[in-house]
């Protein structure tokens, strides 16, 4: 039972981390491509600003415990986790911004999961 839950959770994590591209209703032409590029650039700038502010706050909070982490050799793990969390937050903010501007994520097929043998 635990193995099935682990495999299910891993599958959902992989699907949730899939890169998103967006589409918008209407005629797909050069002006639509320009609009997409403009919207994406503005969304990325906004997301970078917000995610950067949140990252600074989190870094300051985590700095309180950095001595203990350094002492036990765990700092690299936490740094990697922080970077991944920042990237996930940034991607989520960009996706929300693009959706608010009328763009919808393109439907991509399911990601093929590797066959696991226990």
FENRA-V415920 format. One record per backbone hydrogen bond with DSSP energy under -0.5 kcal/mol. CO is the residue of the C=O (numbers start at 1). NH is the residue of the N-H. If there is no record, write none. Layout:
co: <CO	CO>
nh: <NH	NH>
This chain:
co: <1	2	3	4	5	6	7	8	9	10	11	12	13	15	21	23	27	29	30	31	32	33	34	35	36	37	38	39	40	41	42	43	44	45	46	47	48	49	50	51	52	53	54	55	56	57	58	59	60	61	62	63	65	66	67	68	69	69	70	74	75	76	77	78	79	80	81	82	83	84	85	86	87	88	89	90	91	92	93	94	95	96	97	98	99	104	106>
nh: <5	6	7	8	9	10	11	12	13	14	15	16	17	18	106	104	29	33	34	35	36	37	38	39	40	41	42	43	44	45	46	47	48	49	50	51	52	53	54	55	56	57	58	59	60	61	62	63	64	64	65	66	69	70	71	72	74	75	73	78	79	80	81	82	83	84	85	86	87	88	89	90	91	92	93	94	95	96	97	98	99	100	101	103	102	23	108>
